[in-house]
C-alpha cells in the first residue's frame, strides 16, 4: 500500500518525507533500504521504535498522512497496560483490543486536513468495545471511505 501511495504522490512534484515505526530491527533495515532504493528522491526514515512509546515521549510530529496497520493484540494480553491506557485515551474500553487506540493516536498526530488510512480489523464496527471509537470518529473525522473485506 505504501509503495502505491508514494507512486501516486510523486507526480505532484512535492517533497515527500516518509516516516515509519517498527519494533523489529531487521524489518526496519530492510524497509529503509528497499524504499530508499526504489524512491531515491523521497526522504525515508524508518525508526526502530515502538510507536506508542514514541508518541508518549513526544517524539512524533504532526503529519499530512498517517497510514498504518496497527498490531492486533487481544485485550487479555494487555491487562498490565489497562490503567495507563484508561488515563490516556478518550476511547478507552476495558475490553478493547490494542489496535483501537492507534485510531485515536492517528487522529492526534494528523495536521489539519490530514488523511488517516488504516488496514485493521473491522470488529470495532459491531463490538460494544468499539462504541467510543465509533463516536470519536463521527465527531472528529470526515470519513471518505471504508472498505470492508469481511467475508472474502
N, C-alpha and C positions, 0 to 999 in steps of 0.2 A: 504494500500500500504506500509506504513512504517513497519508494522509488517512483511510482506513478505520480505522486503529488509533486515531487521535485521536477520531474519531466514536464508536468503541466505548467508549473510556475516559471521555469527557466525562460520561455519565450517572452515574458513580460519585461525582461531586462533589469529587474530589481536584484539587488544583492541579497542572496539567501544565506541565512545563518541557521544551521540545524544543530539543535542541542538534544541529546538523548541521555537517559539514565538507565543503567543496567548494573545489577549486582554481580554478574558473572564476568570476571576479568577477561576470560578467553573470548566471550561474545563481544565485549567492549572492543578488544583489539581487532577482531575480525570485521566488525561493523565499521569501525573507524577507518580501517584500511580499505575495505571494499567501497564504501561511499566516497571516500576521498579519491580513489582511482576512477570511479565511474563519473564523478562530477567535480573535476578539478577547480572549477570556478565557484564552488559552493564551500563556504566555511563550515566544517563539520567538527563538532565537539561532543563526543560520546563520553559521558562521565561515569566512572566506575564508582557508583554511589547509589544508595537507596533513596529513591525519590521522596518518600515520606519524610525521611530524616533531613534531606536537603531543604525541603520546604520548611520544616520545623525550625531549622537553624538559619533561615533567611538567606540561603544560598541559591534561590531560584528567582529569576527576574520575571517580568511580565512578557507575554508572547502574543504574536498575532494569531498563531495557530497552535493548538495543543492536540496532538494525535497520540493515542495510547492504546495499549492492550493491557489493562491492569491485571494484576495477579488474581487468581481465584483461590482464595483461602477461606475455607468454611469458618463460620463464627466459633465453632467448638475449638478450633486450633489457635484462636487469638484471645482466649479467656484472660490472660495476664494483661493484655493491652486495653481491655474494655473501659476501665476507669479513665485512662488517658484519652481514649477516643471520645468518650462522653463529654469531656471538658473542652474538646477542640472542635467538634463538628455539630453544626446545626441539625444535620440529618441523622444524628446518631440513633440507632436502634440496637438493642442488645442482641438481637438475633440476626443482624445483617452480616453478610459476607464482607470481607475487606474491600473488594472492588468498588463497593458503593461509595466509599469515602474518597476515592480517586475522582469521582464526578465533582464533588464539592471543591476539592483541591484544584481540579482543572479549571473550573469557573473562576476561582480566586486568582489564578495566575494568568488569566486572559487580559489582554489590553481591551479597552472599549472597542466594540465592533469585532472582536476576535471570534475565531471559529474553533469549536471543540468537536473532535471526531474520535469516537471510541469503538473498538471492537470488544464487545463484552457480552456477558450473559444477559438474557432478556428476563431473567427471573424476577427482577425488581418491578417489572410491569404488572405482575399479578400477585406477588407475595406481600403479606402485610408489612414485612420489614422495609419494603420499598415505598410505602406511603409518604414518608417525609421527603424522600428523594424525588418522587414524582411531583410533590407540591413545590419543592425547591426549584425544580426545572421549569415548571409552569410560571413561577414567579420571576425567575432570573434569566430565562433564556427565550430566544426566538427559535423554535425548532424548525429547521429547514427540511429534514427528512429523517426517517427511521427505517432501516431495512431490517426486517425480522426474518431470520433464516430458520426459524423453528420448523421442525418437521422435514427439513431437507436431508 
